[in-house]
Amino acid sequence: MGGAFLTPGVPGHAYPMSTLARRLKSRGHDIVSIVNPDAVPFVRAAELPFVLYCEKELPAGSFREKRDQLSRLQGQEALEFTHRTIAEILQTVFNHLPRALRETGAQALVLDGVHPELGLVPMHLGMPYVHVSNSLHYDFSGHTPLFAFDWPHETTPEAFARNKEAVRSFLQLLERNRSIARTYAEQVGLDFDCNDPLAGISKFAWLTQTPKEFDFPSSHRPPQFRHTGPFHDGSRRSDPDCTSGRPTRRLAIGPFYRSRPQSSAGQVFTSQSNSGKSRTPNRVAQAFCLMYHPCRAEYDARVSDPGSSLGCDSGYQ
């Protein structure tokens, strides 16, 4: 077996990850997706081989239930809920990913950038791995504003100090993740710098779907970091929720800035502008999608959340 893709059961992450896997498969690489039950429809639609894991811990419908809960939250409450959920999933994946990798016989691994800590698993197994940020990537350096904060990019000492303080407060949300990673590292005897939130990130390649033109300029990113832009292989695929087998068509009309946060798109720390009104993050550009569902013969307008970032439409035409 060649490479394995750990594919989450969330559309904004599963679509671009499966698109990338499908492109490698088309080039003759031996590819398999490691998926929980909620991710199965996405890899099937992409016609990818897959191996199930975490069937009991993450049963079918569990990700949709979390997304439904998230859709009723806003702002920091939504952000905290998101990272609590990520930590719960992280513990489960640490418990079961090593077994799944052994079953597939994979020689390399592609991980989602939302879980940099999972790099400890292939690191321990001596397996090369790559991280792909399907959502907005982390920058804990302080040289650019972290994606969860809404102030403009500035290069003054005051701005750097403000960014570093923002990183400190954000990392409190990730403390459980680091604790879980620390425990795993101790169990397998791996030397791990628990003070570095990106200690598990791939040293070989860290890709982000964010186009360079949409990102803040910075010369302080690690050398393996690359802007790729959205993953899209030019092929259509069926909507996993559509029984007709005909592809859902999406037309992205964006990006734009949301002025009335009402859903999971509010996954941001809010701050006050001079007028006292809460501001929308200046880099979190949501995509407005007009979707046609042939199986229901209807159109549907959607706004993507920051968690799905710019890759929410990958794989569609």
C-alpha positions in Angstrom: 0.0 0.0 0.0 1.2 3.5 -0.8 -0.4 6.4 1.0 -3.3 6.7 3.5 -5.5 9.8 3.9 -7.1 10.4 7.3 -10.4 11.8 6.0 -12.8 13.6 8.5 -16.5 13.3 8.3 -17.0 17.0 7.9 -17.9 18.2 4.3 -15.5 21.2 4.3 -12.6 18.9 5.1 -13.7 15.6 3.5 -14.3 17.1 0.0 -10.8 18.7 -0.4 -9.1 15.7 1.2 -10.8 13.2 -1.0 -10.2 15.4 -4.0 -6.5 15.4 -3.3 -6.5 11.6 -2.8 -8.4 11.2 -6.1 -5.8 13.3 -7.9 -3.0 11.1 -6.6 -4.9 8.0 -7.4 -5.3 9.2 -11.0 -1.5 9.5 -11.2 -1.1 5.9 -10.5 -0.5 6.0 -6.7 -1.9 3.3 -4.5 -4.3 5.3 -2.1 -6.6 4.4 0.7 -8.8 6.6 2.9 -9.1 5.9 6.6 -12.6 7.1 7.6 -15.2 7.1 10.3 -18.7 6.2 9.3 -19.8 9.8 8.6 -17.0 10.2 6.0 -17.9 7.1 4.0 -20.4 8.9 1.7 -17.7 11.4 0.7 -15.0 8.8 -0.2 -17.6 6.6 -2.0 -18.7 9.6 -4.1 -15.0 10.1 -5.0 -14.7 6.4 -5.8 -11.9 5.9 -3.3 -11.0 2.7 -1.4 -11.4 3.1 2.3 -10.9 1.4 5.6 -13.3 2.1 8.5 -12.2 2.9 12.0 -13.8 4.3 15.2 -17.2 2.8 14.3 -18.3 2.5 17.9 -16.8 5.7 19.2 -17.8 7.9 16.2 -21.0 6.2 14.8 -22.8 7.4 11.8 -24.6 10.6 12.4 -22.4 11.8 15.3 -20.7 14.5 13.2 -24.0 15.8 11.9 -25.3 16.0 15.5 -22.3 18.1 16.5 -22.7 20.3 13.4 -26.4 20.8 14.4 -25.4 21.9 17.9 -22.7 24.2 16.5 -25.2 25.8 14.1 -27.1 27.2 17.1 -24.0 28.9 18.6 -22.1 32.1 17.9 -18.8 33.8 18.6 -16.5 32.5 21.3 -19.1 30.0 22.5 -19.1 28.4 19.0 -15.3 28.4 19.0 -15.0 26.8 22.4 -17.6 24.1 21.4 -15.6 23.4 18.2 -12.3 22.9 20.0 -13.9 20.8 22.7 -15.3 18.5 20.0 -11.9 18.5 18.2 -10.2 17.4 21.5 -12.8 14.6 22.0 -12.1 13.3 18.5 -8.4 13.6 19.0 -8.4 11.2 21.9 -10.4 8.7 19.9 -8.1 8.9 16.9 -5.0 8.5 19.0 -6.5 5.3 20.4 -7.4 3.8 17.0 -5.2 5.3 14.3 -2.1 3.2 14.9 -4.2 0.0 14.4 -5.8 1.3 11.2 -2.4 2.2 9.7 -1.1 -1.2 10.4 -4.2 -2.8 8.8 -3.8 -0.7 5.6 0.0 -1.3 5.4 0.3 2.4 4.4 3.8 3.7 3.9 2.9 7.4 4.2 0.1 9.4 5.7 -1.8 12.6 4.9 -3.3 14.4 7.9 -5.7 17.3 8.3 -4.0 20.4 9.7 -6.8 20.9 12.3 -5.0 18.1 14.2 -1.2 18.9 14.2 -0.9 16.7 17.3 -1.7 13.6 15.3 1.7 13.9 13.6 3.0 12.1 16.7 1.5 8.8 15.4 3.4 8.5 12.2 6.4 10.1 13.9 6.4 7.2 16.4 5.9 4.6 13.6 8.7 6.1 11.5 6.3 6.9 8.7 6.6 10.0 6.5 3.5 12.3 6.7 2.1 15.6 5.4 -0.4 18.0 6.9 -3.1 19.7 4.8 -4.9 22.7 6.2 -8.4 22.4 4.7 -9.6 25.2 7.0 -7.6 28.3 7.8 -4.1 27.5 9.0 -2.6 28.3 12.3 0.0 31.0 12.7 1.2 31.1 16.3 4.2 33.2 15.6 2.4 36.5 16.3 3.6 38.0 13.1 0.1 37.9 11.6 -3.3 37.9 13.4 -4.5 34.5 14.2 -7.6 33.6 12.2 -9.9 33.9 15.2 -9.3 37.6 15.8 -10.6 40.5 13.8 -8.0 43.2 13.8 -6.0 44.2 10.7 -2.5 43.0 9.9 0.1 45.5 11.1 3.9 45.1 11.6 4.4 47.5 14.5 5.8 46.2 17.9 2.4 47.0 19.4 0.7 44.8 16.9 3.1 42.0 17.4 2.5 42.1 21.2 -1.2 42.1 20.6 -1.0 39.1 18.3 1.1 37.2 20.8 -1.4 37.9 23.6 -4.1 36.7 21.3 -2.2 33.5 20.6 -1.7 33.0 24.4 -5.5 33.2 25.0 -6.3 31.0 22.0 -3.8 28.3 23.1 -5.9 27.9 26.3 -8.6 26.4 24.1 -6.0 23.9 22.9 -4.6 22.9 26.3 -6.6 19.7 26.3 -5.3 18.7 22.9 -1.7 19.2 24.1 -2.5 17.2 27.3 -3.8 14.3 25.2 -0.7 14.5 22.9 1.6 14.6 25.9 0.0 11.5 27.3 0.4 9.6 24.0 4.0 10.7 23.7 4.8 9.4 27.2 3.0 6.1 26.5 5.1 5.4 23.4 8.3 6.9 24.7 8.4 9.8 22.2 10.4 13.0 22.9 7.8 15.7 22.4 7.9 19.4 23.2 4.6 20.0 24.8 5.2 23.8 24.9 5.2 24.0 21.1 1.6 23.7 19.7 3.0 22.8 16.3 5.5 20.3 17.4 3.6 17.5 15.6 3.2 19.4 12.3 4.9 17.7 9.3 8.5 18.8 8.7 8.2 17.5 5.1 5.2 19.5 3.8 2.4 21.6 5.3 -0.1 22.7 2.7 -2.9 25.2 3.0 -5.8 25.7 0.7 -5.8 29.4 1.4 -4.6 31.2 -1.7 -1.5 33.3 -1.1 -3.3 36.3 -2.4 -5.9 35.9 0.4 -3.4 35.5 3.2 -1.4 38.0 5.2 2.1 38.5 4.1 4.7 37.0 6.4 8.3 35.8 6.1 8.1 33.8 9.4 6.4 30.7 8.2 8.2 27.4 8.3 10.1 26.4 5.2 7.8 23.4 4.5 4.7 25.6 4.4 3.0 26.0 1.0 0.0 27.9 -0.3 -1.8 25.7 -2.9 -5.2 27.2 -3.3 -8.4 25.2 -3.2 -8.1 21.5 -4.2 -10.3 20.8 -7.3 -9.6 18.2 -9.9 -12.1 19.3 -12.5 -14.3 16.2 -12.0 -17.9 16.1 -10.8 -19.2 13.9 -8.1 -22.5 13.0 -6.6 -24.0 14.7 -3.6 -23.8 12.0 -0.8 -27.3 13.1 0.3 -28.8 12.8 -3.2 -30.2 9.4 -4.1 -30.6 10.2 -7.8 -26.9 9.9 -8.4 -26.8 13.1 -10.3 -24.2 15.7 -9.1 -25.1 18.7 -7.0 -24.0 21.8 -8.8 -22.5 24.6 -6.7 -21.9 28.2 -7.9 -19.6 30.1 -5.5 -20.5 33.7 -5.4 -17.9 35.1 -3.0 -16.0 35.7 -0.9 -17.8 38.2 1.1 -17.9 39.4 4.7 -20.9 38.4 6.8 -22.5 41.3 8.7 -25.1 39.4 10.7 -23.6 36.3 12.3 -26.4 33.8 12.9 -24.8 30.4 12.6 -21.6 28.4 12.9 -20.0 31.1 10.8 -19.6 33.0 14.1 -16.7 30.8 15.2 -14.5 33.8 16.1 -13.3 35.8 19.0 -15.1 39.1 18.8 -13.6 42.4 19.6 -15.0 45.9 19.8 -14.5 48.6 17.1 -14.3 52.3 18.0 -18.0 52.5 17.5 -18.6 49.8 20.1 -20.0 47.3 17.6 -18.6 43.9 17.1 -16.5 43.5 13.9 -16.3 40.6 11.5 -12.8 39.1 11.1 -11.0 40.8 8.2 -9.6 37.5 6.8 -12.5 35.1 7.4 -14.0 35.4 4.0 -17.1 33.1 3.7 -18.2 31.7 0.4 -21.8 32.1 -0.6 -23.0 29.1 -2.6 -26.1 28.7 -4.7 -26.7 25.0 -4.9 -29.0 23.1 -7.2 -30.1 19.7 -6.0 -31.4 17.6 -8.9 -32.8 15.0 -6.7 -35.0 17.6 -4.9 -35.3 19.9 -8.0 -34.6 22.9 -5.9 -32.0 25.6 -5.2 -30.4 26.2 -1.9 -28.3 29.2 -0.8 -25.6 28.5 1.8 -22.9 30.4 3.6 -19.8 28.4 4.4 -18.3 28.7 7.9 -14.7 29.6 8.6 -14.1 25.9 9.6 -14.7 24.9 6.0 -12.7 27.8 4.7 -12.1 28.1 0.9 -12.3 24.4 0.2 -16.0 23.9 0.9 -16.7 23.6 -2.9 -13.8 21.3 -3.8 -14.8 18.6 -6.2 -17.8 20.4 -7.7 -18.4 22.1 -10.9 
